[in-house]
Amino acid sequence: MPDPRLAELDARLKGGDPAGARAVADALLAAPSLPSAERAVAFILRSRAHELLRNLPAAIPDVECALALNPNDSHALARYSLYLSALGEHDAALKHATLAQALDPISATVRTAPAMALFYARRYDDAIVAFLQLSDTEPLSAVEHFAL
């Protein structure tokens, strides 16, 4: 059974309390007995709290810790790509987004990551092509339509 503090952490994020979520995550991650799978989730959720608090430099190490625990987590790789793009690390962002997409070609969130990395890198022509390919396979996806 997962640690109930993970649910509290998620609820605080969804309820608009990133500072409270970060505090719960800090306490959760301080527990040495937390299983590694739950630890990875806690790192990802804490990275989201940092993101909402507009502290991307603090979010990146959390995603890196989650990826060290679970290197094939496509959603963590996609999130990492987004953070790297926001900090101007475009080549690394595209590399991680492409890896995420290769690991999970079905998830719409993950499939969008390379196109977003191209967009943030100001490779607009490549981004348009990538978004058009996504809209062909996901015609009702709002992300692709918004980006285009």
N, C-alpha and C positions, 0 to 999 in steps of 0.2 A: 504494500500500500504506500503510495507516494506521501511524502511529508506534507501535512496540511498547510504548512506555511507557503508552499508553492502556489496553492489556490489563493491564499490571502495576497500574496505578491501579485499574481495575475489580476485579482479583483481590484487592487489599489491602482494598478496601471490603467485598467479599463474604466475605473471610477475617477480618473483625473488627478490622482495623488502620487506623482512620481517621486516626491521626496519621501513619502511614507513607504512606497515600494522599495526604494533604495535602502531604507533602514531595515526593512524586513529581509531583503536580500543579503545585506551585510551580516545580520544575525544568522541567517541560514547558512551562508558560506563559511562562517566561523566555526560551524559544527564539524568536527573532524570525522564524525561517523556518517556524514551525508554520502550516500552512494554516488558513484561517479556520474551515472546517467542523470540523476537529479541535480547534481552539482553543475553539470553542463547546462541544464535548463535554467538554473538559478543565475548562472553567468549571463545567459542570453537575455533573461528578463531584466537583470540589473543593467545590461547595456541599453536596453530600451528605456529604462528610467533615466539613465544618463543622457540619452538622446533627447528625451522630452524636457530635460532640464537644460538642454542646449550645451551639453558638455561632451562633445564627440571625442576629444582626446582621452577622456576617462572611459568612454564606451568601447574603444578599440581594444584595450587590454582584456576586457571582459569577453569579447567575442573571440579573441585569440586563445584565452583559457578554455572556452567552450570547444573551440576547434581542436585544441590539444587533447581534450578528452574524447572528442568525437569528430575526427577529421573528415568524415563523409556526410556531415550534416549539411545538406544542400541549402536549407533555409539560413543557417548560420553563415555559410559562405556568401549567400546573396546579401545578407545584412552587412557583412564585412565589406563587400564590394561597394555598397551604398555609402558606408562611412568613409572608405578610402576615396571614393569619388568626391565626396563633400570636402575632403581635405586636400584635393588636388593630386592625389596619387592615382592618376588615370590608368596607367599601364597595369599596375597591380590590381586595380579595381576590375578591369576587363578580364584579366587572368582568372581572378576568383569567381567572377560572374559566369564566365565560360565553363569553368569547372563545376560550378553549382548546376548549371543547365545540363551538363553531361551526366551528372549524377541523378538528376530528377527532371527529365524532359517533359513531364506531364503537368507539374505544378505551374499554374499561371504566374504566381508570384516569382518563382525561380526563373521561369522562362523569360520574364520581363527584364531580369537583371542585366544581361549583356546589352540590351537596347538602351537601358537607362545609363549604363556606364559609357556607352558611345555618346549619348546625348550630353552627359556632364563633361565629357572630354571635348565637347564642341566639334565632334565629328558628325555633324548634322546629316550629311548625305547618307553615311553608313547607318546612323540611327533611324532615319526614315525608312530605309530598306528593311532594317530589323523589325521595326514596329509594323510595317506593312505585312511582313511575313507572319507576325504574331496575329494581326487582325484577320488574316486569311484563315487561321486555325481557330481563333477565338473571336468571332465576329461581334459578340456582345460584351466583350471585356472593356470596361470603362477606362482602364489605365492606358491601353493602346490608343484609344480614341482621343483621350485627353492629351496624350503626348503628341499625337499627330496634329 
